[in-house]
Amino acid sequence: MAGLNKVMVIGNLGADPEMRYTADGNAMTSFRVAASRNYTAPDGERREETEWFSVVAWRKLAEQCSQYLQKGRRVYVEGRLRTRSWDTPEGQKRYRTEVVADRVLFLDRAGGAPLPEDAGAAVPEEQFEAEETPFE
């Protein structure tokens, strides 16, 4: 039986993306996205809850994200969850769960210029997709 591992996140970048290259020359860009939700607590008070997602993009998608994204930009990220583990120099086991991006949509204009508020206006989104995600 096949499984499904799919994640969709809309939020804002918490910092500029960081790009580096693997030993075999593959580009990898990592960034964090904050997604918030509003809710009413049992006491009737309105609250906001923010969840942070670590995102990794590979190859051409990594280069595009590094070039066009910056802190504060609103993005839609689609991909899959992956959990990595490693041992620290002190011998402790560490884990990190991250979204491996297959698709990234830039939902606002660069430089913080807002999109038109007119819901009827067709606003082209910048969209980039992964060609192929390497196996780590």
Secondary structure, DSSP 8 states (H G I E B T S, - for coil): ------EEEEEEESS--EEEE-TTS-EEEEEEEEEEEEEE-TTS-EEEEEEEEEEEEEHHHHHHHHHH--TT-EEEEEEEEEEEEEE-TTS-EEEEEEEEEEEEEE-S-GGG------TTS----EEEE-S-----
